[in-house]
Amino acid sequence: MTSVAGAELRARRLRVARDLAARGLAGAVVSDPANVRYLGGFALEQPWWSRTRPTLCVLAGDGRLAVVASAAVSLDEPPVDAIWRYEQPAAAPERVAAALADAGLAGDPVGAELGGEHRLGLGLDELGAIERLHGRPFGDAGPSLWAARIVKSPAEIALVREASAVGDRVYARLFGGELRAGASERAIARRVRRLMLEEGADEPGWVMLTAGRGAYGRLLSTPRERPVERGELVWLDIACRVGGYWSDHSRAGVLGVVSDAHAAEQARVVEATVRGVARVAPGVALADVAGAAALPGESTPGRVGHGLGLGSTEPPDVVAGSDVVLEPGHVFTIEPLAVRERGIYQAETVVAVTADGCEVLTTAPMEIAAVPG
């Protein structure tokens, strides 16, 4: 698996610190696990599932990074400048305030993840306690974190590529015969998660799945106990993580023969997806990509695609009103959509902007699969 070098971590911290300074913030307290991983270069298991013991990073204006963590958490020598421990969770705010003071930030304007698709890794009461000890409320560090995270390094793109390849192999196995008529949607979802691990994922993510006439409006769906039947279109949107970075792509198969009507609807969506991919290059307005991939007459769930990385969905949104101009390192999905009574038609594709165009990171066939099961 690709790893992120220490030099890249230091560059990330400086990039975020400089953007914070440009926004009038002297540093940041970071607690969202994705941002802790981005700046700290380490990942945790139980502490990021449990909400009892927050793990935070304090970023100084010169790029130095301190970690504040429970004494019970094994950090295994993370590539950071200082580690502050607390014995009881109630003492965490005091240790964060001490780390801020040690970084030369006592009383200075400091940011935290207060919006914009970030999530705090601690409670609002804990955040309030840190602010009181610090002596002033926090500003929003979110825009500075996104300004750095939105452009991926080659190492980050390699991890998205690896995760996407896992998803491609899962679809190949599923549509190659492991999808069976009579299995419930929930049983299929469990099988997909097992396949993700067998094919190299560190963590299975979601499995959105639906089948059956009249059920295709279930886009952000939870698999049901309903068994799938021969002749039905089975639509899936799956995601997994490798090294903390997400895959995300949707595909569909029919148990039996793919009808001409299914094939025609999917061909229309594939054509729009390919048009969007063809527009991806440095210097192109993301709004132009959204326009190229649009399907006239179809309603969309707010966007034609989204960014991908340490977040399963993150900036930039692929929308007509976007002001983003593409540059190498942008990674996002293109996923125009058509919903009908007998099917969801989509061919979600992940692309990475390169110096001279783009690389398509998902290789599973876009056509509806004829599944022998």
N, C-alpha and C positions, 0 to 999 in steps of 0.2 A: 504494500500500500504506500502511496506517495505521502511524504511527511513535509511539514512546513519548517524551513530552516530558521535558526535564531536571528539571522540578519533580516529576514523578511518580517519576523515579529517586531523587531526594533523599528523597522521602517513603518509598519502599521501604526505603532504607538506614536511616533513622531508626526505622522500624517494626521491622525485624529487630534493630537495636542495642538498642532498648528491651526487646524480648522476651528477648534474650540476657541483659541485665542482670537481668531478673526471674528468670532461671534461674541466676544466679550467675556469668555469663560476661561478661568485660569487652570482648570483641570476637571476631572470627572470622577464620580463614583458609579461603577458599572456592576450590575447584578444579574442581568438577563444572561442565562447560560450561554447563549450563542455569542454574545459580546465578550463574556469572560473567556470563552474559548478563542475567539478571534484575537484578543489582545494578550491573553495569558499563555496560549499555546498548550493548554492542558484540558483534559476532560474528566468529569467525575461521574460515578454511577449513582449509588444510593443517595448522596446529598442533593442531587438534582431531581430526584423523584420525591424525596421527603421534603417537606416545607419547614422542618424544625430548625435546621442549622444553615443559615444563609452563607454563601461564599461570594465575596465581593472583591472587586479590584479598585484600587485608587490610582488614577493616572495623573501624574504631575505634568506641569507645563513643559518640562524638558524631556518628556517621554519616559521617565522612570515609572515603573509599575510595581505596586505593592499589592499583595493578596491578603485579605482578611478572612480567616476560616476557623472553624471549630478545631479544638485540639484533638478531637476524635477523627478528623478527616485526614486520610493519608494522601498527601499531595505528590509524593515521589519526586522531589527535587524539581519543581517546575522552573522554567526559564524566566524568572522574575527577579526584581531587585531587592525585595524584602517580603517577609511573611510575618503577619501579625495573627496571634492566636487568641481565642477566647475559650473559657472553660464552659460557661453556661450561655445559652442563646440570648438571655436577657442582657448579657455583657457585650454583645456584638456591636451595638451603636457606639459605645465608649471606645472600642478598639478602632472602629472606622474613623471616629473623630481624631483619635491619636495618630492614626496613619495619615490623615489629612494634614495635621499639624507638622508631622515629621517631614512631609513632602513640601513644606513651606506654603501650604494652602490655607492655614488657619484664618478664618474670617473672610477669605477671598470668594469671589463669585465662582461657583462650581456647578457643574451640570450632572444630571442623572437621566435615565431613560424614561421620559415622561409622556411619550406619545409616539405617533408615527410608526406603527407596526412593531414597536418594542414592548416588552413585558418586564416589569420589575421582578427580581428574584427574591424579594422580601416583602413583608407586609407594610401597609401604609403607616401603621403605628410605628414600626421600626424606622421607616424613612423619616417620619416626623421627629423621632427621637434623635436621629443623626443630625437633622437640620437644626434642632434646638441646641445641641451640643456644639455644632459648628458655628452657630451664631447668625445664620441667615438662610432663607429658603433656597433650594436648588433651582437652577434654570434647566432648560431642556438640552441634553447632550445628544439626543437622537439624530438631529440633522448631521452632526459631525461624524457620527458613527456610520450613517448611511453613505455619506460622501466618500468614506474610505471603502466600505464593504461593497458598494455597488460595482466597483471595478475589481475583477478577480485576477489573481496572479496565475502564472502557469501551473503552480502547484495546486491551487484551488480548483482550477479547471480540470486538472487531471483527476481529482477526487470526484467531481461531478460526472466526469466521463466514466470512471469506474462504477459509480452508483448507477448510472444510466445503463451501463452494460449488464449489470445484475438484472435490472428490470427487463431488458431485451431478452435475456436468457430465460427468465421466468415466463414471459409470454410465449417463447418458442416451445417450452415444455408443456405449458398449459394447453395451448392450441394444437400441440402435436399429439394429444391424446389423453392428457391428464385431467381435462375438463370432461365430466361425464354427465349424461342425462340422468335425472333422478336425484342427484346430489343437491342439497339445499344451498342457498346462497351463503349461509354462514359456514357450512362445511367447505365450500370452495374458497372462501376467504381465509379460513384456517390453513388450507392447503397452500394457498398463495404465500402466506407468511412463512410457512416451512420452506417453500421453494426459495424465497428470498435469502434465508439463512444458508441453505444448501449451496446457493450460487454465489455466496461471498459477501452478503450484506452484514454489517456490524449490528444493525438494528432494523427490523421490519417497521415500516411506517403504516400508513393507512391502506385499506383496501375498500374502495368504493365500488359497488357492484349492483347491478339491477338487471332484471330480465322480465319478459312477459308483457303482452299487449296492455297498453294503458299505464304502464309503470315507468315509462322512460322520462317522465318529468322529475324523477328522483335523482337529481344531479349530485348533490352533496349527501349521498345516501349511506345508510347503514345496512349491511347485508341482513336479509330476513331468513326465516326458517323455510320459506317457500322453495320447493324443488324446481330446478330448471328443467325445461322440456325440450325434446327434439324439435328442430325447426325454429326455435326462438333465437333471437339475437341476445347474446350475453355481453353487456358492456362493463368494462372495468377501468378504473383510474387507480393506479397503484404508485406507491412511493416507498423508498427505503433510504438508509443512510450508510455511507462509507466514510470513515474518518470525520464524521460530523456533518458531511455534505450530502444534500438530498438529491435523489432522482425524482422525477414526476412525469409520467406519461400514460395516456389512455389508449386502449385498443379494444376491439370487439371481435367476437367470433360467433358463428352460427353452428349449432349442433346439427350437422347434416349439410345440405346444399344451400349456398348463398343465393338468394333470389335475385332476379334482375333488378327489382325495385330497390333492394338493399344495396346492391352494387352501384346503381346509378346515384343514389343519395350519397354514398360514401365517396364516390369519384368526384362529386361536386365539392365536398369538403376538402378532399385531398388537393384538388386543384387550387383552392383558396389558400391552403396551408403552404403549398409550394410557391405560390405567388409571394406570400409574405416572406418566406425564407430567401427568395431570390433578391429581395430588396435590402437584405441585411449586409451592411458594410460600414466601415468607419466614415464618419461625416454625414451619414444619412439620418434624417429626423425619424425618431421612433414612431411618431405619428404617421409617417408615410408607410412604415411597415404595417401598422394597424389598419391603415386604409387599404393596402394591397391585399391583406388577409381577410377583409370584411366580407361577409356573406349578405348581399342585399336581401331584405325582407325577413331576416332572422333576428330574433331578439337574443341578446347575449347577457351573461351574468355580470355585466359591468365592464368587461375588458376582453381583449382577444388573447391575452397572455400576461405573464408576470415574471419577475426576476426569480432566480433560484440560486441557492448557495447554502450557507449555514441555516438559513430559513427555508422552509418548504415553499412559502410564497413571500416574496420581499420585493422592494423596488428594483427595477422600474416597472410600472404598469404599462402594458402595451395597449394604449388607448389613443383615440383620435386627438384628444386634447393635450397629449404629452409634449413637454418642452425639452425632453432629453434628446441630445444629439449623440449618436452611437460612437463608441470608441473601443479599441481593442480591450478585451477583458470583461465587457458586458456579457452576462449570461442570462437568458430568459427563454420562456416558452412561447410558442405560437400555436394557438388552439381554437380556431374558429369552430363553431358548433351549430348543429341543426338537430332539433328534437321533433320526432314524429311519434304517432301512436304506436308504431311497431319498432322503434329503434332510436338510439342516440347515435349520431354520426359525428365523429371527431377523429383526429389523427394527431394528437398533441405531440409537438416536436420541440426538443431543447436545442438551442443554438448558442454558440460562443462566438463573439465578434473577434476576428483576427485582423492582422495588419492589412490584409488585402481582400477581405470578404468575411466569411464565417465558416465555422466548423459545425456540422450537425452531429450532436452527441448521442442522439437516439437513432437506432438502426432497425428496430422492429418493423416489419412490413406495415404499411399504412392501410392496405386493403383489409376488408373484413375477412377473417380466416374461416375456411370451411373445416370444422372440427370433426374428426372421425368418431369421437365418443358419442 
